[in-house]
Amino acid sequence: MDRKEIISGGFWLCVAITVLFASLRLGLGPYNNPGPGFLAFWAGLLLAGLSGALIWSGLRRKADATAMVDLWRGRQWSVPFVATAALIFYSLMLVKLGYLIVTFGLMVALFSVGKIKLPLAVPGALLASLLTFVLFDWFLKMPLPRGIFGF
């Protein structure tokens, strides 16, 4: 029995149950016209299933002798901080600068943090930004923030 997996699985199961109840309170709506809780409900259900699998795995596995400190040794702590800062910047600047510019910057930052070299990250970010813009703005007719430049 691996206590670490059981505890972490139990935590995520509690989060999933909370999300499920909150989404039910928001209302699911019918399938052809989903309500505000529809996506959160299915995400909570998926999270509950994955956390249940983690608990099951922890119950079946024997605990290894590695200490908790060894699990965190050698991690790059700058990566989550850079990703979080990029997402905060994205949320603050999306309306002001517009979808294309801010999404391009976010994607470059995330690709670079993900160890993709800059000569490949820039065209990848441009392609991701343009494709998502075309998908949401043109095909799905979903209004995206235009920003100060109008695009």
C-alpha positions in Angstrom: 0.0 0.0 0.0 1.5 3.3 -1.1 0.2 6.0 1.3 1.4 8.9 -0.8 -0.8 7.9 -3.8 -3.8 7.2 -1.6 -3.5 10.6 0.1 -3.1 12.5 -3.1 -5.8 10.5 -4.8 -8.1 11.2 -1.8 -7.4 14.9 -2.1 -8.2 15.0 -5.8 -11.3 12.9 -5.2 -12.5 15.6 -2.7 -11.8 18.3 -5.3 -13.7 16.3 -7.9 -16.7 15.9 -5.6 -16.7 19.6 -4.9 -16.6 20.4 -8.6 -19.4 17.9 -9.3 -21.7 19.4 -6.6 -20.9 23.0 -7.7 -21.6 22.2 -11.4 -24.9 20.5 -10.5 -25.9 23.6 -8.6 -25.1 25.7 -11.7 -27.2 23.5 -13.9 -26.2 21.1 -16.7 -28.8 22.0 -19.2 -29.7 19.8 -22.2 -27.0 18.3 -24.4 -27.9 20.5 -27.4 -27.9 23.7 -25.2 -25.5 23.1 -22.3 -25.8 25.2 -19.1 -22.9 26.8 -17.2 -22.2 23.7 -15.2 -22.0 21.2 -18.1 -18.3 21.3 -18.8 -17.4 21.5 -15.2 -19.5 18.5 -14.5 -17.8 16.3 -17.1 -14.4 17.6 -16.0 -15.2 16.7 -12.4 -16.4 13.3 -13.4 -13.1 12.7 -15.3 -11.1 13.9 -12.3 -13.1 11.6 -10.0 -12.3 8.7 -12.2 -8.6 9.5 -12.4 -8.4 10.0 -8.7 -10.2 6.8 -8.1 -7.7 5.0 -10.4 -4.8 6.7 -8.4 -6.3 5.4 -5.1 -6.7 1.9 -6.6 -3.2 2.0 -7.8 -2.0 3.1 -4.4 -3.9 0.3 -2.7 -2.4 -2.4 -5.0 1.2 -1.1 -5.0 3.8 -1.7 -2.4 5.4 1.3 -0.9 8.9 2.0 -2.1 11.6 3.1 0.2 12.2 6.5 -1.4 11.8 9.5 0.9 9.5 12.3 0.2 12.5 14.7 -0.1 13.9 12.5 -2.9 10.8 13.0 -5.0 11.4 16.8 -5.2 15.2 16.7 -5.7 16.4 18.0 -9.1 13.2 19.7 -10.1 13.2 23.0 -12.0 11.2 25.4 -9.8 11.3 28.2 -12.3 9.1 26.4 -14.8 5.8 26.6 -12.8 6.5 30.2 -11.8 7.2 31.3 -15.3 4.0 29.5 -16.6 1.9 31.0 -13.8 3.3 34.5 -14.5 2.6 34.1 -18.2 -1.0 33.0 -17.6 -1.5 36.0 -15.2 -0.1 38.3 -17.8 -2.4 36.7 -20.4 -5.5 37.2 -18.3 -4.6 40.8 -17.6 -3.7 41.9 -21.1 -6.2 39.9 -23.2 -8.8 42.6 -23.5 -6.3 45.4 -23.8 -3.9 44.0 -26.5 -6.2 41.5 -28.2 -6.4 37.7 -28.6 -3.8 37.3 -31.4 -1.0 39.2 -29.8 -1.4 38.0 -26.2 -2.0 34.4 -27.2 1.1 34.5 -29.4 3.2 35.8 -26.4 1.7 33.2 -24.1 2.4 30.4 -26.5 6.0 31.5 -27.0 6.5 31.6 -23.3 5.0 28.2 -22.7 6.8 26.6 -25.6 10.1 28.1 -24.4 9.5 26.9 -20.9 8.7 23.5 -22.3 12.3 23.3 -23.7 11.3 24.0 -27.3 14.0 26.2 -28.9 13.0 29.8 -29.8 13.4 29.3 -33.6 10.8 26.6 -33.4 8.7 28.2 -30.6 8.0 31.4 -32.5 6.5 29.7 -35.7 4.7 27.2 -33.5 3.2 30.0 -31.4 2.2 31.9 -34.5 0.5 28.8 -36.0 -1.3 28.0 -32.8 -2.5 31.5 -32.4 -3.7 31.8 -35.9 -5.4 28.4 -36.0 -7.3 29.0 -32.8 -8.3 32.5 -34.0 -9.6 31.1 -37.2 -11.4 28.2 -35.4 -13.1 30.4 -32.8 -13.6 33.6 -34.6 -14.4 32.5 -38.2 -15.9 29.0 -37.9 -17.5 29.1 -34.5 -18.4 32.9 -34.7 -17.2 33.4 -31.2 -16.2 37.0 -30.6 -12.6 37.3 -29.4 -11.0 40.5 -27.9 -9.6 42.6 -30.7 -7.5 44.9 -28.5 -6.0 48.3 -29.3 -4.8 47.3 -32.8 -8.2 45.9 -34.0 -7.1 42.4 -34.8 
